[in-house]
Amino acid sequence: MMPPLNITRMNYDLARLRPEQLESYWDEKKPNHFPTGTFEHPGIWFELGAGTGWFFTSLAAQHPDKRLIAIERSRMRGRRLVQRCKRTGLANILGFRGNAIGALVNEVPTESLERLYILYPCPWLRNSQRKNRWYLHPLMKHFHRVLKPEGLMIWASDQEFYINEAEYVCRTQYNLKGLAWGQITPNPYNHLDQFPQGRTKFEFTFLQSGQPCYELIVTKS
Ligand SMILES: C[S@@+](CC[C@H](N)C(=O)[O-])C[C@H]1O[C@@H](n2cnc3c(N)ncnc32)[C@H](O)[C@@H]1O
């Protein structure tokens, strides 16, 4: 049985968020990941923490009318992501190695993304590290800012608590409307029917080992 959400603790965490501190830190650094014009496209799908880019490179081939942007911080995975994107020869996928925090704070324009994918982020299991969970992070404000009206935020995790906590924050702090919530099953938004063995490397590994996976899909109304 999943323990119930600790709403009091979550509200305490949310009340202590200081996005201004994050913004002034990244303002000084001014990252530069994206060429001019990157966000001038009506259908941009963005993946944060894309690993080596398995999922987004396949998705780009299936959706030539969309522009897919994948970003990964780790040096090894990021390098492989960039190479994999280039190897596809597709004009509609861009892979970047870099920190998505700076990118989202300073570079991604308001209401520019049709979809934001956050698939199998580190769940920061220890209580003392919980402020790093994306929905308790000051970056969450920017997830909401960059999403277009009716845009989708697509979360997946092997940790049920992570998805339940994300749902609480999306609903109560940002008024995002739930489209799917719970153990993953194919639906019109998640492309699972095209990737029955798993969309990403982590999802593939979890499903192969019989570990259930969970998702949350919300939309900005
Ligand atoms: C658990 S892995 C999941 C990778 C991939 N989404 C998958 O499902 O196979 C989480 C990834 O997020 C990346 N990541 C964490 N923080 C990041 C950040 N600030 N910017 C970009 N990538 C980040 C990590 O380097 C790691 O590769």
The ligand as a MOL file (V3000), in Angstrom:
LIG
                    3D

  0  0  0     0  0            999 V3000
M  V30 BEGIN CTAB
M  V30 COUNTS 27 29 0 0 0
M  V30 BEGIN ATOM
M  V30 1 C 16.9880 8.6170 -14.6190 0
M  V30 2 S 17.6160 9.3440 -16.0690 0 CHG=1
M  V30 3 C 16.3390 9.0550 -17.2640 0
M  V30 4 C 16.8270 9.2400 -18.6830 0
M  V30 5 C 15.7440 9.0430 -19.7490 0
M  V30 6 N 14.6880 10.0380 -19.6080 0
M  V30 7 C 15.1760 7.6550 -19.6870 0
M  V30 8 O 14.0100 7.5230 -19.2730 0
M  V30 9 O 15.8720 6.7140 -20.0910 0 CHG=-1
M  V30 10 C 17.4050 11.0720 -15.7120 0
M  V30 11 C 18.2450 11.9270 -16.6410 0
M  V30 12 O 17.9760 13.3020 -16.3870 0
M  V30 13 C 19.1880 13.9990 -16.5760 0
M  V30 14 N 19.1100 15.2920 -15.9010 0
M  V30 15 C 18.9670 15.5130 -14.5680 0
M  V30 16 N 18.9670 16.8260 -14.3100 0
M  V30 17 C 19.1070 17.4510 -15.5080 0
M  V30 18 C 19.1940 18.8090 -15.8960 0
M  V30 19 N 19.1600 19.7860 -14.9980 0
M  V30 20 N 19.3380 19.0890 -17.2080 0
M  V30 21 C 19.3930 18.1180 -18.1420 0
M  V30 22 N 19.3180 16.7990 -17.8260 0
M  V30 23 C 19.1780 16.4740 -16.5360 0
M  V30 24 C 20.2270 13.0820 -15.9510 0
M  V30 25 O 21.5380 13.3840 -16.4050 0
M  V30 26 C 19.7410 11.7240 -16.4210 0
M  V30 27 O 20.3190 11.3290 -17.6420 0
M  V30 END ATOM
M  V30 BEGIN BOND
M  V30 1 1 1 2
M  V30 2 1 2 3
M  V30 3 1 2 10
M  V30 4 1 3 4
M  V30 5 1 4 5
M  V30 6 1 5 6
M  V30 7 1 5 7
M  V30 8 2 7 8
M  V30 9 1 7 9
M  V30 10 1 10 11
M  V30 11 1 11 12
M  V30 12 1 11 26
M  V30 13 1 12 13
M  V30 14 1 13 14
M  V30 15 1 13 24
M  V30 16 1 14 15
M  V30 17 1 14 23
M  V30 18 2 15 16
M  V30 19 1 16 17
M  V30 20 1 17 18
M  V30 21 2 17 23
M  V30 22 1 18 19
M  V30 23 2 18 20
M  V30 24 1 20 21
M  V30 25 2 21 22
M  V30 26 1 22 23
M  V30 27 1 24 25
M  V30 28 1 24 26
M  V30 29 1 26 27
M  V30 END BOND
M  V30 END CTAB
M  END
